[in-house]
Amino acid sequence: MKRLILIAFAALCTLVGMAAHPCISLSPDGVRLMRSSLGKYDVFDRSYAYARQVADEAVSKPIDVPWPKDAAGGYTHEQHKNNYYAMYYCGIMYQTTGDERYARYVSDMLKAYAEMYPRLPIHPYVRSSTPGKLFWQTLNENVWLVHTAIAYDCVYDYMTPAD
């Protein structure tokens, strides 16, 4: 399973690297439409305000990527979940505002995970036949991966090849 996830992520990164960014869940045209829609649709404006609030709160705090140890509901589990949401919303905010604080946050968070992830053993709270590394089951790990891949796609042009 681990090998399959790594192969899928590598393939996704290869495809993402060949496209104009963003290209996974947003597109350049979609970003332009989002920008031009601000102030026109109440539901969209409220959703956007929520996303911006999450992103602004994230960039105002230090990055926290704890070594996994808790099951669902525990501090480390919730922190990794908060991290993928923060990266996701920061990626969207970078695309829609151009504010580099958001891209820098995603880039720095990705670097923190890249430093830690290869050293992680299987999650210590094993209650699943498919354990993850950050989370006790691969379902949560895959949700983390999807949000993180979208965030990466949103800041792809901000990051350098060395990153």
Phi and psi in radians as a Rosetta constraint file:
Dihedral C 1 N 2 CA 2 C 2 CIRCULARHARMONIC -1.031 0.35
Dihedral N 2 CA 2 C 2 N 3 CIRCULARHARMONIC -0.772 0.35
Dihedral C 2 N 3 CA 3 C 3 CIRCULARHARMONIC -1.095 0.35
Dihedral N 3 CA 3 C 3 N 4 CIRCULARHARMONIC -0.723 0.35
Dihedral C 3 N 4 CA 4 C 4 CIRCULARHARMONIC -1.084 0.35
Dihedral N 4 CA 4 C 4 N 5 CIRCULARHARMONIC -0.750 0.35
Dihedral C 4 N 5 CA 5 C 5 CIRCULARHARMONIC -1.107 0.35
Dihedral N 5 CA 5 C 5 N 6 CIRCULARHARMONIC -0.775 0.35
Dihedral C 5 N 6 CA 6 C 6 CIRCULARHARMONIC -1.115 0.35
Dihedral N 6 CA 6 C 6 N 7 CIRCULARHARMONIC -0.705 0.35
Dihedral C 6 N 7 CA 7 C 7 CIRCULARHARMONIC -1.142 0.35
Dihedral N 7 CA 7 C 7 N 8 CIRCULARHARMONIC -0.761 0.35
Dihedral C 7 N 8 CA 8 C 8 CIRCULARHARMONIC -1.086 0.35
Dihedral N 8 CA 8 C 8 N 9 CIRCULARHARMONIC -0.748 0.35
Dihedral C 8 N 9 CA 9 C 9 CIRCULARHARMONIC -1.141 0.35
Dihedral N 9 CA 9 C 9 N 10 CIRCULARHARMONIC -0.731 0.35
Dihedral C 9 N 10 CA 10 C 10 CIRCULARHARMONIC -1.100 0.35
Dihedral N 10 CA 10 C 10 N 11 CIRCULARHARMONIC -0.735 0.35
Dihedral C 10 N 11 CA 11 C 11 CIRCULARHARMONIC -1.117 0.35
Dihedral N 11 CA 11 C 11 N 12 CIRCULARHARMONIC -0.751 0.35
Dihedral C 11 N 12 CA 12 C 12 CIRCULARHARMONIC -1.074 0.35
Dihedral N 12 CA 12 C 12 N 13 CIRCULARHARMONIC -0.784 0.35
Dihedral C 12 N 13 CA 13 C 13 CIRCULARHARMONIC -1.097 0.35
Dihedral N 13 CA 13 C 13 N 14 CIRCULARHARMONIC -0.666 0.35
Dihedral C 13 N 14 CA 14 C 14 CIRCULARHARMONIC -1.108 0.35
Dihedral N 14 CA 14 C 14 N 15 CIRCULARHARMONIC -0.815 0.35
Dihedral C 14 N 15 CA 15 C 15 CIRCULARHARMONIC -1.131 0.35
Dihedral N 15 CA 15 C 15 N 16 CIRCULARHARMONIC -0.724 0.35
Dihedral C 15 N 16 CA 16 C 16 CIRCULARHARMONIC -1.098 0.35
Dihedral N 16 CA 16 C 16 N 17 CIRCULARHARMONIC -0.677 0.35
Dihedral C 16 N 17 CA 17 C 17 CIRCULARHARMONIC -1.145 0.35
Dihedral N 17 CA 17 C 17 N 18 CIRCULARHARMONIC -0.363 0.35
Dihedral C 17 N 18 CA 18 C 18 CIRCULARHARMONIC -1.642 0.35
Dihedral N 18 CA 18 C 18 N 19 CIRCULARHARMONIC -0.144 0.35
Dihedral C 18 N 19 CA 19 C 19 CIRCULARHARMONIC -1.853 0.35
Dihedral N 19 CA 19 C 19 N 20 CIRCULARHARMONIC 2.898 0.35
Dihedral C 19 N 20 CA 20 C 20 CIRCULARHARMONIC -1.272 0.35
Dihedral N 20 CA 20 C 20 N 21 CIRCULARHARMONIC 2.475 0.35
Dihedral C 20 N 21 CA 21 C 21 CIRCULARHARMONIC -1.876 0.35
Dihedral N 21 CA 21 C 21 N 22 CIRCULARHARMONIC 2.570 0.35
Dihedral C 21 N 22 CA 22 C 22 CIRCULARHARMONIC -1.304 0.35
Dihedral N 22 CA 22 C 22 N 23 CIRCULARHARMONIC 2.772 0.35
Dihedral C 22 N 23 CA 23 C 23 CIRCULARHARMONIC -2.549 0.35
Dihedral N 23 CA 23 C 23 N 24 CIRCULARHARMONIC -0.001 0.35
Dihedral C 23 N 24 CA 24 C 24 CIRCULARHARMONIC -1.532 0.35
Dihedral N 24 CA 24 C 24 N 25 CIRCULARHARMONIC -1.119 0.35
Dihedral C 24 N 25 CA 25 C 25 CIRCULARHARMONIC -2.017 0.35
Dihedral N 25 CA 25 C 25 N 26 CIRCULARHARMONIC -0.204 0.35
Dihedral C 25 N 26 CA 26 C 26 CIRCULARHARMONIC -2.137 0.35
Dihedral N 26 CA 26 C 26 N 27 CIRCULARHARMONIC 2.845 0.35
Dihedral C 26 N 27 CA 27 C 27 CIRCULARHARMONIC -2.343 0.35
Dihedral N 27 CA 27 C 27 N 28 CIRCULARHARMONIC 2.835 0.35
Dihedral C 27 N 28 CA 28 C 28 CIRCULARHARMONIC -0.963 0.35
Dihedral N 28 CA 28 C 28 N 29 CIRCULARHARMONIC -0.703 0.35
Dihedral C 28 N 29 CA 29 C 29 CIRCULARHARMONIC -1.151 0.35
Dihedral N 29 CA 29 C 29 N 30 CIRCULARHARMONIC -0.710 0.35
Dihedral C 29 N 30 CA 30 C 30 CIRCULARHARMONIC -1.104 0.35
Dihedral N 30 CA 30 C 30 N 31 CIRCULARHARMONIC -0.671 0.35
Dihedral C 30 N 31 CA 31 C 31 CIRCULARHARMONIC -1.127 0.35
Dihedral N 31 CA 31 C 31 N 32 CIRCULARHARMONIC -0.757 0.35
Dihedral C 31 N 32 CA 32 C 32 CIRCULARHARMONIC -1.061 0.35
Dihedral N 32 CA 32 C 32 N 33 CIRCULARHARMONIC -0.715 0.35
Dihedral C 32 N 33 CA 33 C 33 CIRCULARHARMONIC -1.133 0.35
Dihedral N 33 CA 33 C 33 N 34 CIRCULARHARMONIC -0.697 0.35
Dihedral C 33 N 34 CA 34 C 34 CIRCULARHARMONIC -1.055 0.35
Dihedral N 34 CA 34 C 34 N 35 CIRCULARHARMONIC -0.828 0.35
Dihedral C 34 N 35 CA 35 C 35 CIRCULARHARMONIC -1.027 0.35
Dihedral N 35 CA 35 C 35 N 36 CIRCULARHARMONIC -0.790 0.35
Dihedral C 35 N 36 CA 36 C 36 CIRCULARHARMONIC -1.290 0.35
Dihedral N 36 CA 36 C 36 N 37 CIRCULARHARMONIC -0.279 0.35
Dihedral C 36 N 37 CA 37 C 37 CIRCULARHARMONIC -1.545 0.35
Dihedral N 37 CA 37 C 37 N 38 CIRCULARHARMONIC -0.234 0.35
Dihedral C 37 N 38 CA 38 C 38 CIRCULARHARMONIC -1.034 0.35
Dihedral N 38 CA 38 C 38 N 39 CIRCULARHARMONIC 2.317 0.35
Dihedral C 38 N 39 CA 39 C 39 CIRCULARHARMONIC 1.501 0.35
Dihedral N 39 CA 39 C 39 N 40 CIRCULARHARMONIC -0.042 0.35
Dihedral C 39 N 40 CA 40 C 40 CIRCULARHARMONIC -1.831 0.35
Dihedral N 40 CA 40 C 40 N 41 CIRCULARHARMONIC -0.455 0.35
Dihedral C 40 N 41 CA 41 C 41 CIRCULARHARMONIC -2.308 0.35
Dihedral N 41 CA 41 C 41 N 42 CIRCULARHARMONIC 2.060 0.35
Dihedral C 41 N 42 CA 42 C 42 CIRCULARHARMONIC -1.011 0.35
Dihedral N 42 CA 42 C 42 N 43 CIRCULARHARMONIC -0.813 0.35
Dihedral C 42 N 43 CA 43 C 43 CIRCULARHARMONIC -1.120 0.35
Dihedral N 43 CA 43 C 43 N 44 CIRCULARHARMONIC -0.746 0.35
Dihedral C 43 N 44 CA 44 C 44 CIRCULARHARMONIC -1.098 0.35
Dihedral N 44 CA 44 C 44 N 45 CIRCULARHARMONIC -0.776 0.35
Dihedral C 44 N 45 CA 45 C 45 CIRCULARHARMONIC -1.054 0.35
Dihedral N 45 CA 45 C 45 N 46 CIRCULARHARMONIC -0.717 0.35
Dihedral C 45 N 46 CA 46 C 46 CIRCULARHARMONIC -1.160 0.35
Dihedral N 46 CA 46 C 46 N 47 CIRCULARHARMONIC -0.733 0.35
Dihedral C 46 N 47 CA 47 C 47 CIRCULARHARMONIC -1.104 0.35
Dihedral N 47 CA 47 C 47 N 48 CIRCULARHARMONIC -0.746 0.35
Dihedral C 47 N 48 CA 48 C 48 CIRCULARHARMONIC -1.138 0.35
Dihedral N 48 CA 48 C 48 N 49 CIRCULARHARMONIC -0.725 0.35
Dihedral C 48 N 49 CA 49 C 49 CIRCULARHARMONIC -1.087 0.35
Dihedral N 49 CA 49 C 49 N 50 CIRCULARHARMONIC -0.691 0.35
Dihedral C 49 N 50 CA 50 C 50 CIRCULARHARMONIC -1.106 0.35
Dihedral N 50 CA 50 C 50 N 51 CIRCULARHARMONIC -0.826 0.35
Dihedral C 50 N 51 CA 51 C 51 CIRCULARHARMONIC -1.038 0.35
Dihedral N 51 CA 51 C 51 N 52 CIRCULARHARMONIC -0.728 0.35
Dihedral C 51 N 52 CA 52 C 52 CIRCULARHARMONIC -1.184 0.35
Dihedral N 52 CA 52 C 52 N 53 CIRCULARHARMONIC -0.661 0.35
Dihedral C 52 N 53 CA 53 C 53 CIRCULARHARMONIC -1.080 0.35
Dihedral N 53 CA 53 C 53 N 54 CIRCULARHARMONIC -0.793 0.35
Dihedral C 53 N 54 CA 54 C 54 CIRCULARHARMONIC -1.083 0.35
Dihedral N 54 CA 54 C 54 N 55 CIRCULARHARMONIC -0.785 0.35
Dihedral C 54 N 55 CA 55 C 55 CIRCULARHARMONIC -1.122 0.35
Dihedral N 55 CA 55 C 55 N 56 CIRCULARHARMONIC -0.764 0.35
Dihedral C 55 N 56 CA 56 C 56 CIRCULARHARMONIC -1.135 0.35
Dihedral N 56 CA 56 C 56 N 57 CIRCULARHARMONIC -0.692 0.35
Dihedral C 56 N 57 CA 57 C 57 CIRCULARHARMONIC -1.107 0.35
Dihedral N 57 CA 57 C 57 N 58 CIRCULARHARMONIC -0.701 0.35
Dihedral C 57 N 58 CA 58 C 58 CIRCULARHARMONIC -1.095 0.35
Dihedral N 58 CA 58 C 58 N 59 CIRCULARHARMONIC -0.861 0.35
Dihedral C 58 N 59 CA 59 C 59 CIRCULARHARMONIC -1.233 0.35
Dihedral N 59 CA 59 C 59 N 60 CIRCULARHARMONIC -0.236 0.35
Dihedral C 59 N 60 CA 60 C 60 CIRCULARHARMONIC -1.503 0.35
Dihedral N 60 CA 60 C 60 N 61 CIRCULARHARMONIC -0.100 0.35
Dihedral C 60 N 61 CA 61 C 61 CIRCULARHARMONIC -2.076 0.35
Dihedral N 61 CA 61 C 61 N 62 CIRCULARHARMONIC 2.750 0.35
Dihedral C 61 N 62 CA 62 C 62 CIRCULARHARMONIC -1.181 0.35
Dihedral N 62 CA 62 C 62 N 63 CIRCULARHARMONIC 2.637 0.35
Dihedral C 62 N 63 CA 63 C 63 CIRCULARHARMONIC -1.221 0.35
Dihedral N 63 CA 63 C 63 N 64 CIRCULARHARMONIC 2.364 0.35
Dihedral C 63 N 64 CA 64 C 64 CIRCULARHARMONIC -2.273 0.35
Dihedral N 64 CA 64 C 64 N 65 CIRCULARHARMONIC 1.867 0.35
Dihedral C 64 N 65 CA 65 C 65 CIRCULARHARMONIC -2.097 0.35
Dihedral N 65 CA 65 C 65 N 66 CIRCULARHARMONIC 1.486 0.35
Dihedral C 65 N 66 CA 66 C 66 CIRCULARHARMONIC -1.349 0.35
Dihedral N 66 CA 66 C 66 N 67 CIRCULARHARMONIC 2.675 0.35
Dihedral C 66 N 67 CA 67 C 67 CIRCULARHARMONIC -1.138 0.35
Dihedral N 67 CA 67 C 67 N 68 CIRCULARHARMONIC 2.201 0.35
Dihedral C 67 N 68 CA 68 C 68 CIRCULARHARMONIC -1.111 0.35
Dihedral N 68 CA 68 C 68 N 69 CIRCULARHARMONIC 2.375 0.35
Dihedral C 68 N 69 CA 69 C 69 CIRCULARHARMONIC -2.660 0.35
Dihedral N 69 CA 69 C 69 N 70 CIRCULARHARMONIC -0.347 0.35
Dihedral C 69 N 70 CA 70 C 70 CIRCULARHARMONIC -1.721 0.35
Dihedral N 70 CA 70 C 70 N 71 CIRCULARHARMONIC 2.651 0.35
Dihedral C 70 N 71 CA 71 C 71 CIRCULARHARMONIC -1.357 0.35
Dihedral N 71 CA 71 C 71 N 72 CIRCULARHARMONIC -3.105 0.35
Dihedral C 71 N 72 CA 72 C 72 CIRCULARHARMONIC -0.916 0.35
Dihedral N 72 CA 72 C 72 N 73 CIRCULARHARMONIC 2.348 0.35
Dihedral C 72 N 73 CA 73 C 73 CIRCULARHARMONIC 1.641 0.35
Dihedral N 73 CA 73 C 73 N 74 CIRCULARHARMONIC -0.334 0.35
Dihedral C 73 N 74 CA 74 C 74 CIRCULARHARMONIC -1.375 0.35
Dihedral N 74 CA 74 C 74 N 75 CIRCULARHARMONIC 2.925 0.35
Dihedral C 74 N 75 CA 75 C 75 CIRCULARHARMONIC -0.987 0.35
Dihedral N 75 CA 75 C 75 N 76 CIRCULARHARMONIC -0.905 0.35
Dihedral C 75 N 76 CA 76 C 76 CIRCULARHARMONIC -1.166 0.35
Dihedral N 76 CA 76 C 76 N 77 CIRCULARHARMONIC -0.674 0.35
Dihedral C 76 N 77 CA 77 C 77 CIRCULARHARMONIC -1.035 0.35
Dihedral N 77 CA 77 C 77 N 78 CIRCULARHARMONIC -0.880 0.35
Dihedral C 77 N 78 CA 78 C 78 CIRCULARHARMONIC -1.152 0.35
Dihedral N 78 CA 78 C 78 N 79 CIRCULARHARMONIC -0.605 0.35
Dihedral C 78 N 79 CA 79 C 79 CIRCULARHARMONIC -1.168 0.35
Dihedral N 79 CA 79 C 79 N 80 CIRCULARHARMONIC -0.737 0.35
Dihedral C 79 N 80 CA 80 C 80 CIRCULARHARMONIC -1.149 0.35
Dihedral N 80 CA 80 C 80 N 81 CIRCULARHARMONIC -0.628 0.35
Dihedral C 80 N 81 CA 81 C 81 CIRCULARHARMONIC -1.134 0.35
Dihedral N 81 CA 81 C 81 N 82 CIRCULARHARMONIC -0.813 0.35
Dihedral C 81 N 82 CA 82 C 82 CIRCULARHARMONIC -1.053 0.35
Dihedral N 82 CA 82 C 82 N 83 CIRCULARHARMONIC -0.637 0.35
Dihedral C 82 N 83 CA 83 C 83 CIRCULARHARMONIC -1.109 0.35
Dihedral N 83 CA 83 C 83 N 84 CIRCULARHARMONIC -0.753 0.35
Dihedral C 83 N 84 CA 84 C 84 CIRCULARHARMONIC -1.221 0.35
Dihedral N 84 CA 84 C 84 N 85 CIRCULARHARMONIC -0.606 0.35
Dihedral C 84 N 85 CA 85 C 85 CIRCULARHARMONIC -1.150 0.35
Dihedral N 85 CA 85 C 85 N 86 CIRCULARHARMONIC -0.749 0.35
Dihedral C 85 N 86 CA 86 C 86 CIRCULARHARMONIC -1.065 0.35
Dihedral N 86 CA 86 C 86 N 87 CIRCULARHARMONIC -0.804 0.35
Dihedral C 86 N 87 CA 87 C 87 CIRCULARHARMONIC -1.072 0.35
Dihedral N 87 CA 87 C 87 N 88 CIRCULARHARMONIC -0.770 0.35
Dihedral C 87 N 88 CA 88 C 88 CIRCULARHARMONIC -1.018 0.35
Dihedral N 88 CA 88 C 88 N 89 CIRCULARHARMONIC -0.905 0.35
Dihedral C 88 N 89 CA 89 C 89 CIRCULARHARMONIC -1.203 0.35
Dihedral N 89 CA 89 C 89 N 90 CIRCULARHARMONIC -0.621 0.35
Dihedral C 89 N 90 CA 90 C 90 CIRCULARHARMONIC -1.126 0.35
Dihedral N 90 CA 90 C 90 N 91 CIRCULARHARMONIC -0.663 0.35
Dihedral C 90 N 91 CA 91 C 91 CIRCULARHARMONIC -1.060 0.35
Dihedral N 91 CA 91 C 91 N 92 CIRCULARHARMONIC -0.786 0.35
Dihedral C 91 N 92 CA 92 C 92 CIRCULARHARMONIC -1.119 0.35
Dihedral N 92 CA 92 C 92 N 93 CIRCULARHARMONIC -0.745 0.35
Dihedral C 92 N 93 CA 93 C 93 CIRCULARHARMONIC -1.149 0.35
Dihedral N 93 CA 93 C 93 N 94 CIRCULARHARMONIC -0.637 0.35
Dihedral C 93 N 94 CA 94 C 94 CIRCULARHARMONIC -1.088 0.35
Dihedral N 94 CA 94 C 94 N 95 CIRCULARHARMONIC -0.770 0.35
Dihedral C 94 N 95 CA 95 C 95 CIRCULARHARMONIC -1.116 0.35
Dihedral N 95 CA 95 C 95 N 96 CIRCULARHARMONIC -0.714 0.35
Dihedral C 95 N 96 CA 96 C 96 CIRCULARHARMONIC -1.497 0.35
Dihedral N 96 CA 96 C 96 N 97 CIRCULARHARMONIC -0.441 0.35
Dihedral C 96 N 97 CA 97 C 97 CIRCULARHARMONIC -1.897 0.35
Dihedral N 97 CA 97 C 97 N 98 CIRCULARHARMONIC -0.455 0.35
Dihedral C 97 N 98 CA 98 C 98 CIRCULARHARMONIC 1.362 0.35
Dihedral N 98 CA 98 C 98 N 99 CIRCULARHARMONIC 0.062 0.35
Dihedral C 98 N 99 CA 99 C 99 CIRCULARHARMONIC -1.268 0.35
Dihedral N 99 CA 99 C 99 N 100 CIRCULARHARMONIC 2.010 0.35
Dihedral C 99 N 100 CA 100 C 100 CIRCULARHARMONIC -1.182 0.35
Dihedral N 100 CA 100 C 100 N 101 CIRCULARHARMONIC -0.261 0.35
Dihedral C 100 N 101 CA 101 C 101 CIRCULARHARMONIC -1.003 0.35
Dihedral N 101 CA 101 C 101 N 102 CIRCULARHARMONIC -0.688 0.35
Dihedral C 101 N 102 CA 102 C 102 CIRCULARHARMONIC -1.200 0.35
Dihedral N 102 CA 102 C 102 N 103 CIRCULARHARMONIC -0.764 0.35
Dihedral C 102 N 103 CA 103 C 103 CIRCULARHARMONIC -1.153 0.35
Dihedral N 103 CA 103 C 103 N 104 CIRCULARHARMONIC -0.719 0.35
Dihedral C 103 N 104 CA 104 C 104 CIRCULARHARMONIC -1.072 0.35
Dihedral N 104 CA 104 C 104 N 105 CIRCULARHARMONIC -0.713 0.35
Dihedral C 104 N 105 CA 105 C 105 CIRCULARHARMONIC -1.058 0.35
Dihedral N 105 CA 105 C 105 N 106 CIRCULARHARMONIC -0.859 0.35
Dihedral C 105 N 106 CA 106 C 106 CIRCULARHARMONIC -1.080 0.35
Dihedral N 106 CA 106 C 106 N 107 CIRCULARHARMONIC -0.799 0.35
Dihedral C 106 N 107 CA 107 C 107 CIRCULARHARMONIC -1.032 0.35
Dihedral N 107 CA 107 C 107 N 108 CIRCULARHARMONIC -0.813 0.35
Dihedral C 107 N 108 CA 108 C 108 CIRCULARHARMONIC -1.141 0.35
Dihedral N 108 CA 108 C 108 N 109 CIRCULARHARMONIC -0.671 0.35
Dihedral C 108 N 109 CA 109 C 109 CIRCULARHARMONIC -1.153 0.35
Dihedral N 109 CA 109 C 109 N 110 CIRCULARHARMONIC -0.763 0.35
Dihedral C 109 N 110 CA 110 C 110 CIRCULARHARMONIC -1.056 0.35
Dihedral N 110 CA 110 C 110 N 111 CIRCULARHARMONIC -0.707 0.35
Dihedral C 110 N 111 CA 111 C 111 CIRCULARHARMONIC -1.122 0.35
Dihedral N 111 CA 111 C 111 N 112 CIRCULARHARMONIC -0.676 0.35
Dihedral C 111 N 112 CA 112 C 112 CIRCULARHARMONIC -1.122 0.35
Dihedral N 112 CA 112 C 112 N 113 CIRCULARHARMONIC -0.747 0.35
Dihedral C 112 N 113 CA 113 C 113 CIRCULARHARMONIC -1.186 0.35
Dihedral N 113 CA 113 C 113 N 114 CIRCULARHARMONIC -0.683 0.35
Dihedral C 113 N 114 CA 114 C 114 CIRCULARHARMONIC -1.088 0.35
Dihedral N 114 CA 114 C 114 N 115 CIRCULARHARMONIC -0.574 0.35
Dihedral C 114 N 115 CA 115 C 115 CIRCULARHARMONIC -1.229 0.35
Dihedral N 115 CA 115 C 115 N 116 CIRCULARHARMONIC -0.723 0.35
Dihedral C 115 N 116 CA 116 C 116 CIRCULARHARMONIC -1.489 0.35
Dihedral N 116 CA 116 C 116 N 117 CIRCULARHARMONIC -0.754 0.35
Dihedral C 116 N 117 CA 117 C 117 CIRCULARHARMONIC -0.970 0.35
Dihedral N 117 CA 117 C 117 N 118 CIRCULARHARMONIC -0.785 0.35
Dihedral C 117 N 118 CA 118 C 118 CIRCULARHARMONIC -1.096 0.35
Dihedral N 118 CA 118 C 118 N 119 CIRCULARHARMONIC -0.384 0.35
Dihedral C 118 N 119 CA 119 C 119 CIRCULARHARMONIC -1.564 0.35
Dihedral N 119 CA 119 C 119 N 120 CIRCULARHARMONIC -0.135 0.35
Dihedral C 119 N 120 CA 120 C 120 CIRCULARHARMONIC -1.317 0.35
Dihedral N 120 CA 120 C 120 N 121 CIRCULARHARMONIC 2.342 0.35
Dihedral C 120 N 121 CA 121 C 121 CIRCULARHARMONIC -1.443 0.35
Dihedral N 121 CA 121 C 121 N 122 CIRCULARHARMONIC -3.084 0.35
Dihedral C 121 N 122 CA 122 C 122 CIRCULARHARMONIC -1.028 0.35
Dihedral N 122 CA 122 C 122 N 123 CIRCULARHARMONIC 2.519 0.35
Dihedral C 122 N 123 CA 123 C 123 CIRCULARHARMONIC -0.892 0.35
Dihedral N 123 CA 123 C 123 N 124 CIRCULARHARMONIC 2.375 0.35
Dihedral C 123 N 124 CA 124 C 124 CIRCULARHARMONIC -1.190 0.35
Dihedral N 124 CA 124 C 124 N 125 CIRCULARHARMONIC -0.350 0.35
Dihedral C 124 N 125 CA 125 C 125 CIRCULARHARMONIC -1.666 0.35
Dihedral N 125 CA 125 C 125 N 126 CIRCULARHARMONIC 1.512 0.35
Dihedral C 125 N 126 CA 126 C 126 CIRCULARHARMONIC -1.629 0.35
Dihedral N 126 CA 126 C 126 N 127 CIRCULARHARMONIC 1.889 0.35
Dihedral C 126 N 127 CA 127 C 127 CIRCULARHARMONIC -2.370 0.35
Dihedral N 127 CA 127 C 127 N 128 CIRCULARHARMONIC 0.335 0.35
Dihedral C 127 N 128 CA 128 C 128 CIRCULARHARMONIC -2.406 0.35
Dihedral N 128 CA 128 C 128 N 129 CIRCULARHARMONIC 2.613 0.35
Dihedral C 128 N 129 CA 129 C 129 CIRCULARHARMONIC -1.339 0.35
Dihedral N 129 CA 129 C 129 N 130 CIRCULARHARMONIC -0.150 0.35
Dihedral C 129 N 130 CA 130 C 130 CIRCULARHARMONIC -2.245 0.35
Dihedral N 130 CA 130 C 130 N 131 CIRCULARHARMONIC 1.241 0.35
Dihedral C 130 N 131 CA 131 C 131 CIRCULARHARMONIC -1.260 0.35
Dihedral N 131 CA 131 C 131 N 132 CIRCULARHARMONIC 2.677 0.35
Dihedral C 131 N 132 CA 132 C 132 CIRCULARHARMONIC -1.804 0.35
Dihedral N 132 CA 132 C 132 N 133 CIRCULARHARMONIC -2.861 0.35
Dihedral C 132 N 133 CA 133 C 133 CIRCULARHARMONIC -1.902 0.35
Dihedral N 133 CA 133 C 133 N 134 CIRCULARHARMONIC -0.838 0.35
Dihedral C 133 N 134 CA 134 C 134 CIRCULARHARMONIC -1.375 0.35
Dihedral N 134 CA 134 C 134 N 135 CIRCULARHARMONIC -0.588 0.35
Dihedral C 134 N 135 CA 135 C 135 CIRCULARHARMONIC -2.193 0.35
Dihedral N 135 CA 135 C 135 N 136 CIRCULARHARMONIC 2.817 0.35
Dihedral C 135 N 136 CA 136 C 136 CIRCULARHARMONIC -1.266 0.35
Dihedral N 136 CA 136 C 136 N 137 CIRCULARHARMONIC -0.214 0.35
Dihedral C 136 N 137 CA 137 C 137 CIRCULARHARMONIC -2.442 0.35
Dihedral N 137 CA 137 C 137 N 138 CIRCULARHARMONIC 2.655 0.35
Dihedral C 137 N 138 CA 138 C 138 CIRCULARHARMONIC -1.204 0.35
Dihedral N 138 CA 138 C 138 N 139 CIRCULARHARMONIC -0.364 0.35
Dihedral C 138 N 139 CA 139 C 139 CIRCULARHARMONIC -0.995 0.35
Dihedral N 139 CA 139 C 139 N 140 CIRCULARHARMONIC -0.876 0.35
Dihedral C 139 N 140 CA 140 C 140 CIRCULARHARMONIC -1.107 0.35
Dihedral N 140 CA 140 C 140 N 141 CIRCULARHARMONIC -0.671 0.35
Dihedral C 140 N 141 CA 141 C 141 CIRCULARHARMONIC -1.070 0.35
Dihedral N 141 CA 141 C 141 N 142 CIRCULARHARMONIC -0.713 0.35
Dihedral C 141 N 142 CA 142 C 142 CIRCULARHARMONIC -1.219 0.35
Dihedral N 142 CA 142 C 142 N 143 CIRCULARHARMONIC -0.629 0.35
Dihedral C 142 N 143 CA 143 C 143 CIRCULARHARMONIC -1.114 0.35
Dihedral N 143 CA 143 C 143 N 144 CIRCULARHARMONIC -0.747 0.35
Dihedral C 143 N 144 CA 144 C 144 CIRCULARHARMONIC -1.004 0.35
Dihedral N 144 CA 144 C 144 N 145 CIRCULARHARMONIC -0.791 0.35
Dihedral C 144 N 145 CA 145 C 145 CIRCULARHARMONIC -1.106 0.35
Dihedral N 145 CA 145 C 145 N 146 CIRCULARHARMONIC -0.724 0.35
Dihedral C 145 N 146 CA 146 C 146 CIRCULARHARMONIC -1.107 0.35
Dihedral N 146 CA 146 C 146 N 147 CIRCULARHARMONIC -0.872 0.35
Dihedral C 146 N 147 CA 147 C 147 CIRCULARHARMONIC -1.066 0.35
Dihedral N 147 CA 147 C 147 N 148 CIRCULARHARMONIC -0.699 0.35
Dihedral C 147 N 148 CA 148 C 148 CIRCULARHARMONIC -1.195 0.35
Dihedral N 148 CA 148 C 148 N 149 CIRCULARHARMONIC -0.697 0.35
Dihedral C 148 N 149 CA 149 C 149 CIRCULARHARMONIC -1.119 0.35
Dihedral N 149 CA 149 C 149 N 150 CIRCULARHARMONIC -0.691 0.35
Dihedral C 149 N 150 CA 150 C 150 CIRCULARHARMONIC -1.140 0.35
Dihedral N 150 CA 150 C 150 N 151 CIRCULARHARMONIC -0.750 0.35
Dihedral C 150 N 151 CA 151 C 151 CIRCULARHARMONIC -1.074 0.35
Dihedral N 151 CA 151 C 151 N 152 CIRCULARHARMONIC -0.784 0.35
Dihedral C 151 N 152 CA 152 C 152 CIRCULARHARMONIC -1.030 0.35
Dihedral N 152 CA 152 C 152 N 153 CIRCULARHARMONIC -0.770 0.35
Dihedral C 152 N 153 CA 153 C 153 CIRCULARHARMONIC -1.036 0.35
Dihedral N 153 CA 153 C 153 N 154 CIRCULARHARMONIC -0.687 0.35
Dihedral C 153 N 154 CA 154 C 154 CIRCULARHARMONIC -1.185 0.35
Dihedral N 154 CA 154 C 154 N 155 CIRCULARHARMONIC -0.509 0.35
Dihedral C 154 N 155 CA 155 C 155 CIRCULARHARMONIC -1.911 0.35
Dihedral N 155 CA 155 C 155 N 156 CIRCULARHARMONIC 0.155 0.35
Dihedral C 155 N 156 CA 156 C 156 CIRCULARHARMONIC -0.877 0.35
Dihedral N 156 CA 156 C 156 N 157 CIRCULARHARMONIC -0.823 0.35
Dihedral C 156 N 157 CA 157 C 157 CIRCULARHARMONIC -1.264 0.35
Dihedral N 157 CA 157 C 157 N 158 CIRCULARHARMONIC -0.307 0.35
Dihedral C 157 N 158 CA 158 C 158 CIRCULARHARMONIC -1.355 0.35
Dihedral N 158 CA 158 C 158 N 159 CIRCULARHARMONIC -0.627 0.35
Dihedral C 158 N 159 CA 159 C 159 CIRCULARHARMONIC -1.383 0.35
Dihedral N 159 CA 159 C 159 N 160 CIRCULARHARMONIC 2.654 0.35
Dihedral C 159 N 160 CA 160 C 160 CIRCULARHARMONIC -1.598 0.35
Dihedral N 160 CA 160 C 160 N 161 CIRCULARHARMONIC 2.828 0.35
Dihedral C 160 N 161 CA 161 C 161 CIRCULARHARMONIC -0.984 0.35
Dihedral N 161 CA 161 C 161 N 162 CIRCULARHARMONIC -0.582 0.35
Dihedral C 161 N 162 CA 162 C 162 CIRCULARHARMONIC -1.156 0.35
Dihedral N 162 CA 162 C 162 N 163 CIRCULARHARMONIC -0.592 0.35
